Amino acid sequence: MKSALNAWTLESSLSMADSFAAVAAAGFDAIELNIDSDGASPHALSMSDTPADYEAIRALSAAHALPVASISTSQWDSMMGIPARHGEGERLLYKQIEAAVALGADGILTVPGGMGPGVSLDAARRASIDFLRAQRSEIERRGIFVGVENVWNGFFLSPYDMVSFIDAVGSPMIGAYLDVGNMIAFSVPEYWIEILGRRIGKVHVKDYKRNGGLNSGGVWADVTHGSANWKAIVPALRAAGYDGYLVGEVFKADPALSFSDYYKQVAGELGEIITY
């Protein structure tokens, strides 16, 4: 396994060039970029990016020997789970795939769901499965892994939910983008990994400090400073056949710590857990 850093962790004012320089200097093996709204930050991708934009980013990647690990996004919202928004979802999905192909990444992050007033969990699940099934042949043709993530939107509350969803979609190129911190408040990451197995294609890393046991609240914590049992999580990933990037998706909380020192801290934490 290797380490990568999601660009949301970076100081928001950094340019794309300075972002690649900072992540490389901190010692990471790769960077994960994000499609955000236009103007969200100087180091964000957007729906309006052009081949020339991608060419400039590829030049930075080569100059710093820092690959783009994957393409995430803040834009999924409820698109996948609401049929009326499937057109928006398709445009976002293929923009992420376009960016991945252009930048040499092999996977993207998506978020199923969309429950809310008038949209039940069952309806959102069926619509999300239908959406991905409709894109299967094109996703497989493009050769980019599409990961569905367990985020705090009330959709994947059990590893069995993810397994049944992924298996219902039925494509080897559509699997789990597992965030091993997002279930710590109410469950145990290594148990999810055991059940998901080879469906896991990408991994986000963060940590969470419980206030006691499960479902007792808590706070986000630096990696290795929360309740995650990394000495169980990382071997479970190896046993599942995962040998990709561990992508840190974390945020600096200590105002006394410089951003550059924080990046080095995170790189060191990821480097530590990779040895387990």
VOPAGU-2260 file (C-alpha; in pm, 1 decimal, decimal comma):
REM VOPAGU-2260
SITE   aa  ch    i         X         Y         Z
SITE  MET   A    0       0,0       0,0       0,0
SITE  LYS   A    1      99,6     361,6     -54,8
SITE  SER   A    2     -10,2     695,2      91,5
SITE  ALA   A    3    -203,1     975,5     -76,0
SITE  LEU   A    4    -364,5    1298,3      40,4
SITE  ASN   A    5    -702,7    1436,4     -62,3
SITE  ALA   A    6    -672,5    1798,0    -175,5
SITE  TRP   A    7    -949,6    1905,8      65,4
SITE  THR   A    8    -690,6    1866,7     342,9
SITE  LEU   A    9    -479,0    2141,3     190,9
SITE  GLU   A   10    -488,4    2508,3     278,2
SITE  SER   A   11    -777,6    2638,3      69,0
SITE  SER   A   12    -580,3    2924,5     -89,2
SITE  LEU   A   13    -308,2    2704,5    -241,2
SITE  SER   A   14    -274,5    2705,9    -617,4
SITE  MET   A   15    -272,2    2378,6    -806,9
SITE  ALA   A   16     104,7    2411,5    -853,5
SITE  ASP   A   17     167,0    2480,6    -485,5
SITE  SER   A   18     -64,4    2192,3    -390,6
SITE  PHE   A   19     140,1    1939,0    -585,2
SITE  ALA   A   20     460,5    2085,0    -440,7
SITE  ALA   A   21     328,8    2070,3     -83,2
SITE  VAL   A   22     197,2    1713,0    -106,8
SITE  ALA   A   23     519,2    1589,8    -266,7
SITE  ALA   A   24     736,9    1772,0     -11,3
SITE  ALA   A   25     541,0    1615,3     275,8
SITE  GLY   A   26     630,1    1268,5     150,0
SITE  PHE   A   27     304,0    1135,4       7,1
SITE  ASP   A   28     306,6     895,7    -286,5
SITE  ALA   A   29       5,7    1053,7    -464,6
SITE  ILE   A   30    -268,3    1316,9    -448,3
SITE  GLU   A   31    -645,7    1286,0    -482,2
SITE  LEU   A   32    -817,8    1575,7    -659,6
SITE  ASN   A   33   -1178,9    1687,3    -624,0
SITE  ILE   A   34   -1440,3    1827,2    -860,2
SITE  ASP   A   35   -1602,3    2114,5    -671,5
SITE  SER   A   36   -1819,4    2409,1    -768,9
SITE  ASP   A   37   -1656,2    2667,9    -995,6
SITE  GLY   A   38   -1420,6    2890,2    -797,1
SITE  ALA   A   39   -1430,7    2670,9    -484,7
SITE  SER   A   40   -1051,4    2685,6    -450,9
SITE  PRO   A   41    -750,7    2734,4    -679,1
SITE  HIS   A   42    -664,7    2363,5    -651,3
SITE  ALA   A   43   -1013,7    2228,7    -723,8
SITE  LEU   A   44   -1122,5    2065,9   -1045,0
SITE  SER   A   45   -1455,3    2179,0   -1192,9
SITE  MET   A   46   -1719,4    2083,6   -1445,5
SITE  SER   A   47   -1572,9    2343,0   -1682,1
SITE  ASP   A   48   -1218,0    2204,7   -1694,1
SITE  THR   A   49   -1073,6    2164,9   -2043,3
SITE  PRO   A   50    -807,2    1941,5   -2201,6
SITE  ALA   A   51    -563,0    2231,1   -2157,8
SITE  ASP   A   52    -637,2    2240,1   -1783,8
SITE  TYR   A   53    -572,6    1867,1   -1757,1
SITE  GLU   A   54    -250,1    1901,2   -1957,3
SITE  ALA   A   55    -121,0    2160,8   -1710,5
SITE  ILE   A   56    -205,2    1934,2   -1415,9
SITE  ARG   A   57     -35,9    1636,2   -1580,8
SITE  ALA   A   58     276,0    1848,7   -1618,4
SITE  LEU   A   59     270,0    1923,3   -1244,2
SITE  SER   A   60     218,1    1554,9   -1169,0
SITE  ALA   A   61     520,5    1463,1   -1379,5
SITE  ALA   A   62     736,9    1744,7   -1243,0
SITE  HIS   A   63     678,4    1634,1    -882,5
SITE  ALA   A   64     665,4    1258,8    -954,3
SITE  LEU   A   65     326,5    1268,6    -781,4
SITE  PRO   A   66      51,0    1063,7    -949,4
SITE  VAL   A   67    -317,1    1152,8    -924,9
SITE  ALA   A   68    -458,6     860,7    -727,2
SITE  SER   A   69    -828,3     921,2    -791,5
SITE  ILE   A   70   -1097,4    1182,2    -850,9
SITE  SER   A   71   -1338,6    1265,6    -571,3
SITE  THR   A   72   -1612,9    1529,5    -566,4
SITE  SER   A   73   -1836,5    1730,4    -336,2
SITE  GLN   A   74   -2113,2    1752,0    -594,6
SITE  TRP   A   75   -2313,0    1425,8    -580,2
SITE  ASP   A   76   -2573,3    1546,4    -330,7
SITE  SER   A   77   -2891,7    1344,0    -407,0
SITE  MET   A   78   -2840,7    1304,8    -782,7
SITE  MET   A   79   -2812,4     926,8    -787,3
SITE  GLY   A   80   -3119,8     851,3    -578,4
SITE  ILE   A   81   -3367,2    1080,4    -756,0
SITE  PRO   A   82   -3455,0     979,7   -1115,1
SITE  ALA   A   83   -3529,4    1339,7   -1211,0
SITE  ARG   A   84   -3166,5    1423,9   -1134,3
SITE  HIS   A   85   -3009,0    1135,7   -1322,2
SITE  GLY   A   86   -2914,7    1364,9   -1610,6
SITE  GLU   A   87   -2708,8    1578,8   -1371,9
SITE  GLY   A   88   -2558,5    1264,7   -1222,1
SITE  GLU   A   89   -2458,5    1130,0   -1561,3
SITE  ARG   A   90   -2282,1    1456,0   -1648,5
SITE  LEU   A   91   -2093,4    1453,3   -1318,0
SITE  LEU   A   92   -2001,6    1084,7   -1345,2
SITE  TYR   A   93   -1855,3    1126,1   -1691,6
SITE  LYS   A   94   -1674,8    1447,0   -1599,4
SITE  GLN   A   95   -1506,9    1256,3   -1316,6
SITE  ILE   A   96   -1418,6     974,5   -1555,8
SITE  GLU   A   97   -1291,5    1227,2   -1811,1
SITE  ALA   A   98   -1066,4    1382,7   -1545,9
SITE  ALA   A   99    -945,0    1041,6   -1429,5
SITE  VAL   A  100    -853,0     932,7   -1782,6
SITE  ALA   A  101    -685,2    1264,4   -1861,6
SITE  LEU   A  102    -485,6    1272,3   -1537,4
SITE  GLY   A  103    -388,0     906,8   -1523,2
SITE  ALA   A  104    -602,8     812,3   -1223,6
SITE  ASP   A  105    -768,2     471,1   -1216,4
SITE  GLY   A  106   -1078,5     542,6   -1007,1
SITE  ILE   A  107   -1339,8     790,8    -892,2
SITE  LEU   A  108   -1562,0     841,1    -588,6
SITE  THR   A  109   -1941,7     854,9    -609,6
SITE  VAL   A  110   -2214,1     885,9    -344,7
SITE  PRO   A  111   -2542,2     694,2    -377,4
SITE  GLY   A  112   -2847,6     794,1    -179,3
SITE  GLY   A  113   -3080,2    1088,9    -182,9
SITE  MET   A  114   -3339,6    1012,9      82,3
SITE  GLY   A  115   -3549,0    1297,2     211,3
SITE  PRO   A  116   -3903,9    1429,5     219,7
SITE  GLY   A  117   -4091,1    1231,5     -43,8
SITE  VAL   A  118   -3795,2     999,5    -120,3
SITE  SER   A  119   -3774,1     685,8      94,3
SITE  LEU   A  120   -3459,8     483,4     156,3
SITE  ASP   A  121   -3598,5     205,2     -63,5
SITE  ALA   A  122   -3677,3     446,7    -347,3
SITE  ALA   A  123   -3330,7     605,6    -326,7
SITE  ARG   A  124   -3165,4     262,3    -326,9
SITE  ARG   A  125   -3359,6     140,1    -629,1
SITE  ALA   A  126   -3294,4     462,1    -820,6
SITE  SER   A  127   -2921,6     456,1    -735,0
SITE  ILE   A  128   -2888,7      94,9    -852,1
SITE  ASP   A  129   -3080,3     174,9   -1171,1
SITE  PHE   A  130   -2852,0     472,6   -1236,2
SITE  LEU   A  131   -2531,8     270,2   -1206,6
SITE  ARG   A  132   -2671,9     -25,3   -1400,8
SITE  ALA   A  133   -2752,2     210,4   -1686,6
SITE  GLN   A  134   -2388,0     324,6   -1694,9
SITE  ARG   A  135   -2224,1     -18,6   -1658,7
SITE  SER   A  136   -2122,5     -81,5   -2017,9
SITE  GLU   A  137   -1974,8     265,9   -2065,7
SITE  ILE   A  138   -1791,3     253,7   -1730,2
SITE  GLU   A  139   -1640,8     -81,5   -1826,6
SITE  ARG   A  140   -1547,4      51,8   -2169,8
SITE  ARG   A  141   -1364,2     346,9   -2012,2
SITE  GLY   A  142   -1180,7     116,1   -1768,9
SITE  ILE   A  143   -1215,0     344,2   -1465,2
SITE  PHE   A  144   -1316,1     201,5   -1126,7
SITE  VAL   A  145   -1629,3     367,4    -987,1
SITE  GLY   A  146   -1640,5     351,8    -609,0
SITE  VAL   A  147   -1951,0     407,2    -397,5
SITE  GLU   A  148   -1861,9     560,1     -61,2
SITE  ASN   A  149   -2009,5     512,8     284,9
SITE  VAL   A  150   -2069,1     873,5     388,0
SITE  TRP   A  151   -2277,6    1016,5     670,0
SITE  ASN   A  152   -2597,9    1036,2     465,8
SITE  GLY   A  153   -2784,8     744,8     627,1
SITE  PHE   A  154   -2754,4     518,9     321,8
SITE  PHE   A  155   -2486,9     257,2     401,3
SITE  LEU   A  156   -2532,3     173,4     770,2
SITE  SER   A  157   -2391,4    -180,1     746,3
SITE  PRO   A  158   -2132,7    -357,6     532,2
SITE  TYR   A  159   -2413,6    -587,4     420,6
SITE  ASP   A  160   -2589,4    -280,8     275,4
SITE  MET   A  161   -2281,3    -208,5      64,5
SITE  VAL   A  162   -2240,4    -572,4     -41,6
SITE  SER   A  163   -2601,0    -610,1    -155,0
SITE  PHE   A  164   -2591,1    -274,2    -335,5
SITE  ILE   A  165   -2265,6    -345,8    -519,5
SITE  ASP   A  166   -2371,1    -698,9    -610,0
SITE  ALA   A  167   -2708,2    -572,7    -736,4
SITE  VAL   A  168   -2529,5    -331,1    -972,7
SITE  GLY   A  169   -2326,2    -623,9   -1099,4
SITE  SER   A  170   -2009,1    -482,6   -1255,8
SITE  PRO   A  171   -1645,7    -564,2   -1178,2
SITE  MET   A  172   -1567,0    -194,0   -1230,9
SITE  ILE   A  173   -1818,0     -71,4    -968,4
SITE  GLY   A  174   -1735,8    -140,1    -605,3
SITE  ALA   A  175   -1663,2      12,0    -267,1
SITE  TYR   A  176   -1476,0     333,8    -203,7
SITE  LEU   A  177   -1446,1     251,9     164,5
SITE  ASP   A  178   -1397,3     529,7     418,4
SITE  VAL   A  179   -1255,0     347,0     718,6
SITE  GLY   A  180   -1336,4     635,0     954,0
SITE  ASN   A  181   -1697,9     701,3     865,3
SITE  MET   A  182   -1840,7     401,5    1053,1
SITE  ILE   A  183   -1632,0     422,8    1372,2
SITE  ALA   A  184   -1905,5     610,6    1559,9
SITE  PHE   A  185   -2145,5     317,9    1525,3
SITE  SER   A  186   -1948,2      15,6    1402,7
SITE  VAL   A  187   -1605,3    -145,4    1356,4
SITE  PRO   A  188   -1404,6     -83,3    1035,0
SITE  GLU   A  189   -1218,5    -415,2    1022,5
SITE  TYR   A  190   -1549,4    -604,1    1029,8
SITE  TRP   A  191   -1669,4    -406,5     726,6
SITE  ILE   A  192   -1346,5    -488,7     542,7
SITE  GLU   A  193   -1383,1    -860,3     612,4
SITE  ILE   A  194   -1736,7    -860,3     468,5
SITE  LEU   A  195   -1669,7    -634,2     168,3
SITE  GLY   A  196   -1352,7    -820,6      71,2
SITE  ARG   A  197   -1242,0    -777,8    -287,8
SITE  ARG   A  198   -1524,2    -535,7    -360,9
SITE  ILE   A  199   -1300,9    -266,3    -206,0
SITE  GLY   A  200   -1129,6     -67,7    -480,1
SITE  LYS   A  201   -1037,0     257,4    -302,0
SITE  VAL   A  202    -985,9     359,3      61,3
SITE  HIS   A  203   -1021,0     688,6     247,4
SITE  VAL   A  204    -846,8     719,4     584,1
SITE  LYS   A  205    -955,4     930,2     877,8
SITE  ASP   A  206    -999,9     865,1    1250,5
SITE  TYR   A  207   -1273,8     927,5    1505,3
SITE  LYS   A  208   -1249,1     932,7    1885,5
SITE  ARG   A  209   -1555,8     778,6    2048,4
SITE  ASN   A  210   -1697,5     909,5    2375,4
SITE  GLY   A  211   -1688,8     561,1    2521,8
SITE  GLY   A  212   -1858,5     283,7    2325,3
SITE  LEU   A  213   -2050,9     269,2    2000,5
SITE  ASN   A  214   -2326,7     525,1    1937,5
SITE  SER   A  215   -2200,5     746,9    2219,0
SITE  GLY   A  216   -2088,2    1041,9    2009,1
SITE  GLY   A  217   -1733,2    1161,3    1968,5
SITE  VAL   A  218   -1506,6    1385,9    1763,9
SITE  TRP   A  219   -1289,4    1355,6    1454,6
SITE  ALA   A  220    -927,1    1290,5    1545,3
SITE  ASP   A  221    -590,7    1277,7    1376,6
SITE  VAL   A  222    -503,9     939,3    1229,4
SITE  THR   A  223    -368,1     710,4    1507,5
SITE  HIS   A  224    -521,6     938,4    1772,7
SITE  GLY   A  225    -880,0     809,9    1758,7
SITE  SER   A  226   -1062,8     483,6    1817,6
SITE  ALA   A  227    -959,4     312,5    1493,4
SITE  ASN   A  228    -762,2      -7,2    1550,7
SITE  TRP   A  229    -514,6      31,1    1265,2
SITE  LYS   A  230    -330,4    -286,4    1366,2
SITE  ALA   A  231    -650,7    -471,5    1276,1
SITE  ILE   A  232    -769,9    -249,0     988,7
SITE  VAL   A  233    -458,2    -260,1     771,4
SITE  PRO   A  234    -408,7    -639,4     796,1
SITE  ALA   A  235    -780,3    -679,4     714,9
SITE  LEU   A  236    -728,0    -472,7     400,2
SITE  ARG   A  237    -432,8    -691,0     302,7
SITE  ALA   A  238    -638,1   -1005,7     364,0
SITE  ALA   A  239    -910,3    -860,3     138,0
SITE  GLY   A  240    -652,5    -825,2    -139,5
SITE  TYR   A  241    -628,1    -444,7    -120,8
SITE  ASP   A  242    -290,4    -301,7    -222,2
SITE  GLY   A  243    -383,4      47,2    -338,5
SITE  TYR   A  244    -354,9     394,3    -190,1
SITE  LEU   A  245    -460,0     486,8     161,2
SITE  VAL   A  246    -594,6     836,3      93,1
SITE  GLY   A  247    -589,9    1070,0     391,7
SITE  GLU   A  248    -905,3    1281,8     402,9
SITE  VAL   A  249    -837,5    1478,4     719,5
SITE  PHE   A  250    -846,7    1838,3     837,8
SITE  LYS   A  251    -611,5    2045,9    1051,3
SITE  ALA   A  252    -767,1    2136,3    1386,6
SITE  ASP   A  253    -469,2    2282,5    1575,6
SITE  PRO   A  254    -429,6    2652,4    1483,2
SITE  ALA   A  255     -77,7    2652,6    1630,5
SITE  LEU   A  256      38,0    2391,8    1378,3
SITE  SER   A  257     145,9    2515,2    1036,4
SITE  PHE   A  258     -12,9    2355,5     733,1
SITE  SER   A  259     322,4    2226,8     606,2
SITE  ASP   A  260     391,9    2060,8     941,5
SITE  TYR   A  261      41,7    1914,1     940,6
SITE  TYR   A  262      90,9    1758,2     597,8
SITE  LYS   A  263     414,3    1597,7     721,9
SITE  GLN   A  264     232,9    1475,1    1033,5
SITE  VAL   A  265     -37,4    1308,0     825,4
SITE  ALA   A  266     221,6    1155,0     591,7
SITE  GLY   A  267     399,9    1013,5     894,9
SITE  GLU   A  268      76,1     872,6    1039,1
SITE  LEU   A  269     -14,0     703,6     712,0
SITE  GLY   A  270     340,0     574,5     677,8
SITE  GLU   A  271     312,5     425,3    1025,8
SITE  ILE   A  272     -14,3     241,0     971,1
SITE  ILE   A  273      95,4     106,8     631,9
SITE  THR   A  274     361,2     -95,1     814,6
SITE  TYR   A  275     105,1    -289,6    1017,7
